[in-house]
């Protein structure tokens, strides 16, 4: 079978805490393991020819989690951003953060801005980290900016300019781990015609073979975008 590689893949990386609990480990160990898998999947995706990869890193709803867990996540993310910056630059990975970054701790915010600046000229793959991100929040923030601009006419192309990443193409494929069947407020604008694939394993267990399987499954599907099958 000839593979049709999706241009833009989104992943809802679900199940870190449950993976750890089922092994008698603290939830933070699941997040550590999940972070390493996320780093690996960037290179798997790049080598498979995926142009854009969006990873759901931290949602606007995740603020409801225990404060200690949130602090661990932010500290781990800041450390990994700092440690991996030179590697990402040399590997041709462009990193973009999408979300309400201004609400993040200042040191994490500065690390995100620094990484985006350092990798902005890279072209081998663009990785979007959806950080403090919510699909509804993105749409509402776009509407607020449009109102501020006092535009008299708005169509889809104009509206897209006010999203967090204006030049980001629509999602072709969304992968969700942990067997849950929902979008959880992920990329609502961009997912209008995305193919959905649910993987019945926790994110720390995700492998390159799972990503290849997802692309194979995507290749089997016929995307009609509302049109009648020929």
N, C-alpha and C positions, 0 to 999 in steps of 0.2 A: 504494500500500500504506500502510495506517495503521500508524504506528510505535507499538510498545509499548516505552516507555522503561524500562529496568531501574532499580529503586530504588537498588540497591547494585552498583557495578562495582568489580572489583579488577583491577589491572594489574601483571603481572610484567614490569618494564622491563628487558629483557635485550638485550645486544649492544653496549653502549657501547664496550668494549675492542676487539671485532672490527671495529666500524665505523671506529675510529681506525686500527687496524692495516692494514686494506685500503686506507687512504688514505696510508699512510706516516707517520702521526702518532703521537705518544706516547699511551698509553692515557688519560692524564688529559684530553686534548682530547676524547675521547669522553664522559667524565664531565661535562665542562663543557657540551657540546652537549646531552647527555641531561638535565641539570638544567634547561636552558632549555625543553626540550620538556615536562618535567614541570610546570613553572610554567604553560605555555600550556594543557596539558590540563585543569588545574583549571578554568579559565574556560570552555573548550569544554564540559566536562561540566556545569558550572553552567548555562550558557545552553541546553543541550539538555534540561534538566530532571532530571538525575541528582541524587538527594538525598545519596548517600554515595559517596565515591570513596576506595578504599584503594590506596595506591602502595607496592610492595615496595621500600623504600629501601636497606636494608642488613640482610642476614640473619645469623643466628648463625654460619653456615658461612663467611661472608665474612671472618672473622678470619684465615682461612688464606691470605689474599692477602698480597702483599709489604707490609711495614710502611710503606714510603714511600707506597704507593698508599692505604692506609687513612688515614694522616695527612692526605693531600691531601683525601680524601673528607670527613673530619670537619671539616677547616678550611673547605672550600667550603660544606658544609652550614650550619655555624655562621654564616658570613658572609651566606649567602643568607637565613637565618632572620632575622637582624638587619636586613638591608637591606629585606626585603619585609614586615616586620611591619605598618607603617602602611598599606601598600597592601592587604594581606589584611584588615585591620580595616575599611577603608573599602569594600571590595568585598563584604563580607558573608560571608567565608569563615571557617568555624570549623575550626581545626586541632587534631587530636588525635594524639599519638604513642603507638604501641603496641609494646611490647617490653620487654626488660630494660634500661631506661634507666639504672639505677643503675650499670651497667658501662661507661657512656660516659665520655669525658673530662669533667671537672667543668664546664668552660666551655661545652661543647656541651649537657650536661645542663641547665645553668641557662638557656641560650638556649631550649631546648625548653619548659621549664616556663614561662618568661616569655611565649612565643608562645601557649601553650595558655590561659594566664590572660587575655591581651590579647584573644583571639578567642572566648572561651567563650560570649558572648551572641549571636554571629552565627548566622544561620539560613538563608542562601541555599543553602549547600552545606556538608557536613561532610567534610573531607579527613582521612583517617587515614594517617599516615606510619608504615609498619611498619619500625621502626628498631631494630637489634639484635634482630630478631624471628625466631622459628622456630615453626612450628605445633606441633611436639611440645613445645617448651619452654613454650609457652602452656598446653597441656593439663597438663603436669607441674606447672607453677607453680600452676595452679588446684587440682589435687589436693592439693598441699602446704598450700595455704591452707584447704581444706576439712578436712583432717586436723587442722590447728591449731585450727579452730573446733569440732572434735569433733561434727560433725553426725551424727545417727543416720539421717537419710533424705536422699537426694540424687536428684533427677530432673533432666531436661534443663534446666528453667527455673531450678532452684536452681544447677546447675552453671554456667550461663551468667553468673550473678552474680559468679563468681570469675574470669572471663576478663579480659583486659587492658582491654577496652572493653565493659562489661556490657550496655549498651543498644544495641549495634551489631546491626542486622538481618543475617540470613544473606545471603551473596553471591548475586546473581542471575546475574551474568555475570563470567567471568574472561577477560581478554585477556592473551595472552603473545606478545611479539615475538621475533624472531630465528629463528622456525621450529622451536623446540624443543618437544617434546611431553611436558612433565612439569610438575608443580606445584611442585617444588623446596621442599617444606616450607612452602608458603604457605597460611595461613588454613585449616588442615585441618578445624577444627570448623565454620567458617562456609561451607565450600565443598561441603557434603554433597550439595546438589542444584543447584549452580551449572552454568550452561551454559559450555562452554569454547570459545574461539575462538583459533586460532593464526594470527598475522600473520607472513608470511614476509619480514620486513624488520627491520633493526636498530632499536632504540629511538630513536636520534637522527633516524631517517628518518620517524618516526610523525607523521601529520598529522591535522587535523580531519576530513578525508575518511575516513581510516581509522576514526576513532571513529564517525562516522555509519554507515559500512559495518557496523561491529560491531553497532550498534543495529538496523540493518535485518536483519542475519542473526539476531539474537536474536528479532526480531519474527516471523520465519518459523517459529520452533521451537515445538513443543507441549510444555509442561512438565506432566508427569503426576505427579511426586512419588511414583512407585511404584504409581499407580493404573492400572487398565485403561483403554485408550482408549475413549471413548464411541462 
